Amino acid sequence: MTGAITSRALALLFWITAAVIYLPIGVMAVFSFSAARYQILPIPAYTTEWYGRVFTDGQYSAGFLNSVLLAGIVSLAATLIGFACAYSLVNARFPGKTAFTLLVLAPLAVPLLLVGIALRIWTTMLGLQPSLPLAGVGQVLYVLPLAVLNLRNRIAQLPKSHEEAAWALGASRLRAIMDVILPACRASLLATFILCFTFAFDEFVIAYFLTNFSITLPIKIWTTLVTGFDPTINALGTMVFAFSLMLGVTAQWLLMRKDR
Amino acid sequence: MTRPPVANLWQGILPALVLIAGFFLLPILYTLGLSLTAEGNSGLTLANYRTFASEATLTDALLRSLILALSVVTIATLLAWPLAWYLAFCVTERRRVLLLFVLVAPFWTSFTIRAFSWQMVLADSGIVGAGLRNLTGADVSLGFLYSLPASIFGLTLFGIMLITLMVYSSMVTIDRRLIEANAVLGGTGWTAFREVVLPLALPGWIIGAALTFIVAVGDYAVPTLLGGGLQPVLAQVMLSVLKGTYDLPMAATLASVLVIVILLCVAPLLLLVRGTRLQS
């Protein structure tokens, strides 16, 4: 229905767009192996020194550990809260259900900066000290919509008859959830956890506003970038990109697999 | 049909409700309220908003944010429609999965790192500048990095991805027979687009455009790293007020201005979605 020429032109447009999107990441990856401190072309010599720096510089490794730990706890909490919420959204009736669904998704439609600033002002008013756990609670809020959306879709797909069979055999509602619903959602739960982890791991704004001296990897990257250049960032950026890509691919693969 | 052991298990929403109320709804309402207070004044006052309106640096920042966000949505929209058409109608299903992945994958990584990687490309000493100097032999300087157009460029890439994805999701659900019917009735590719695809894919575009606008108007990583600090957007000013002077009512006012701008620009779009839904 589209002419061959138009189709070719559109394919060209697609690949040019893709090339532009990938160009800087490729450039960063290439320079991460350059021995020169600054971006000089042609590259004088190749080295893996910057990759070594990432692991020996205490601030990067501390930031990485903090980020992994925080993102792990945040994603676990978001997956559990998201599951409970998704189950009730699919199976229960309560007044204001539509409004509540919109409210759950609302954090997606508000700039993260606003959430960060409002949280900082609010917690200051409550007298709460900025800390990593506080930032964690804020991040759960940030990834919760993703968890609810993913899990709601999965739970809605499950045949109602399996759960009803468990009830008929005398299982309580909670027991039926544990024995029937949870196992059927295994892949989706894992995918949700990984997806939340990907976003929480890179989350910077809420962490920046709700901590004072703690360092997560995104905070360390940001402060390095705005205070002066360090070629280690090229190596780190390339690694973070590869890491996020790996997590994203795994999550998508799990989500697609469960459909079979 | 077996009766469930507990009739209506609505309590599952409680943890989410507590979290959203305590860490989203109340903080934002409190922030909006705080913008209406001032020191030495017990009642509600518009003093902060008057200060905002009278300071050229603040209104200029707001203007820049608006120009940035509207440019990003416009340019991204012009590129996203043909791209979505390509994905929805010109490729096989297997290939489509691959292409969607190619388009989305880079955006799983952090905004900060992506913005920074553009610095290396766009700087005068970067590969584009060096390439131009090698080609022309002249000492040309791009002067592109650290300007508003550089911010627009950086955020437009994100907008293209998001709007393409949303328009595409609407396009693939369109019944192909409608397009064939249009062709049978003598329609060309262009009339098929205008009379069938455009109206049916419009809701997808509206959501994509609204989300892109929200991200672009509130982002400050790209404006800081690519736009520079000399011509700040509203988000940059907000950050420096909050982390610099700790003037919480002023920070709350800037945040409220951002909320108002988003409501004014996005609400008409969302009403449009309802309008198209009602028609069909």
Interface residues (C-beta under 8 A of the other chain):
Chain A: M1 T2 G3 T6 S7 L10 A11 L13 F14 T17 A18 V20 I21 Y22 L23 P24 I25 V27 M28 F31 Y38 Q39 L41 L80 I81 G82 A84 C85 A86 Y87 S88 L89 N91 A92 R93 F94 F100 L103 V104 A106 P107 L108 A109 V110 P111 L112 L113 L114 V115 I117 A118 L119 R120 I121 W122 T123 T124 M125 V137 G138 V140 L141 L144 V148 E164 A165 W167 A168 A171 S172 R173 A176 T198 D202 F204 F209 P218 I221 W222 L225 V226 I233 G237 V240 F241 S244 L245 L247 G248 V249 Q252
Chain B: M1 T2 R3 P4 P5 V6 N8 L9 W10 Q11 G12 I13 L14 P15 A16 L17 L19 I20 F23 F24 L25 L26 P27 I28 Y30 T31 L34 L79 P82 L83 W85 Y86 L87 F89 C90 L99 F101 V102 L103 A105 P106 W108 T109 S110 F111 T112 I113 R114 F116 S117 W118 M120 V121 A123 S125 G126 I127 A130 L157 I160 M161 I179 E180 A183 G189 A192 A210 L211 I214 V215 V217 G218 D219 Y220 A221 T224 L225 A235 M238 L239 L242 L248 A251 A252 A255 L258 V259 I262 V266
